[in-house]
Amino acid sequence: MADTNEIKQKIITVTGGIYRAWTIGTTNDPDQTKKASRNPKNWNVYEADSAAEANATVDSFTEQKMVAGPSDDGAKTVYLHLNRR
């Protein structure tokens, strides 16, 4: 399950809770997505039980002003990374 509490804690720990400093999406290939995102240093992946759960996790964070990254149809892996500044 993609644990939203774990993701929230990561955001608080690294940026003091600033959601807009992060990008979130879903992927079928975390390594390729990381590479396409220019290999961010703060890269995190979370496995959901279903694609619907992964999409709901992404939606809940983008509603809180997190940046929506590219997402793959049917993907159960949620990725999260700190935006480059």
C-alpha positions as CSV (number, residue, x, y, z in Angstrom):
1,M,0.0,0.0,0.0
2,A,1.3,3.5,-0.9
3,D,1.3,4.9,2.7
4,T,0.3,8.5,2.5
5,N,1.5,9.0,6.1
6,E,5.0,7.9,5.1
7,I,4.9,10.3,2.2
8,K,3.7,13.2,4.4
9,Q,6.5,12.5,6.9
10,K,9.1,12.5,4.1
11,I,7.8,15.9,2.9
12,I,7.9,17.3,6.4
13,T,11.3,16.0,7.2
14,V,13.0,17.3,4.0
15,T,11.1,20.5,3.2
16,G,9.1,21.3,6.4
17,G,5.9,20.4,4.7
18,I,6.2,22.4,1.5
19,Y,4.2,20.3,-1.0
20,R,4.9,22.5,-4.1
21,A,8.6,21.6,-3.8
22,W,7.8,18.0,-4.8
23,T,6.7,16.1,-7.9
24,I,4.5,13.0,-7.7
25,G,3.3,10.5,-10.3
26,T,2.9,6.9,-11.1
27,T,5.2,4.7,-13.1
28,N,5.6,1.2,-14.5
29,D,9.4,1.6,-14.7
30,P,10.9,3.6,-11.7
31,D,14.4,3.4,-13.1
32,Q,13.4,4.9,-16.5
33,T,11.2,7.5,-14.9
34,K,14.1,8.5,-12.5
35,K,16.4,8.9,-15.5
36,A,13.8,10.9,-17.5
37,S,13.5,13.2,-14.4
38,R,17.2,13.9,-14.6
39,N,18.1,11.6,-11.8
40,P,16.9,13.6,-8.8
41,K,18.9,12.9,-5.6
42,N,15.8,12.7,-3.4
43,W,13.9,9.9,-5.2
44,N,11.3,7.8,-3.5
45,V,9.1,5.0,-4.7
46,Y,6.0,3.5,-3.0
47,E,4.1,0.4,-4.0
48,A,0.3,0.6,-4.1
49,D,-2.0,-2.4,-4.0
50,S,-3.7,-1.3,-7.2
51,A,-3.5,1.3,-9.9
52,A,-6.6,2.9,-8.5
53,E,-4.9,3.3,-5.1
54,A,-1.8,4.7,-6.8
55,N,-3.9,7.3,-8.7
56,A,-5.8,8.2,-5.6
57,T,-2.5,8.8,-3.7
58,V,-1.2,11.1,-6.5
59,D,-4.6,12.9,-6.7
60,S,-4.6,13.5,-2.9
61,F,-1.2,15.2,-3.0
62,T,-1.8,17.2,-6.2
63,E,-4.9,18.6,-4.6
64,Q,-2.5,19.9,-1.9
65,K,-0.5,21.8,-4.6
66,M,2.2,19.1,-5.2
67,V,3.4,19.1,-8.8
68,A,1.9,16.3,-10.9
69,G,4.5,14.5,-12.8
70,P,4.1,12.1,-15.8
71,S,2.0,9.1,-14.9
72,D,1.8,5.7,-16.6
73,D,-1.7,4.1,-17.2
74,G,-2.2,1.2,-14.9
75,A,0.9,1.8,-12.8
76,K,0.9,0.7,-9.2
77,T,4.2,2.4,-8.3
78,V,4.1,5.9,-7.0
79,Y,7.2,8.0,-7.3
80,L,8.1,11.2,-5.4
81,H,11.0,13.5,-5.9
82,L,12.2,16.9,-4.8
83,N,12.0,19.4,-7.6
84,R,15.2,20.9,-8.8
85,R,15.7,24.6,-7.8
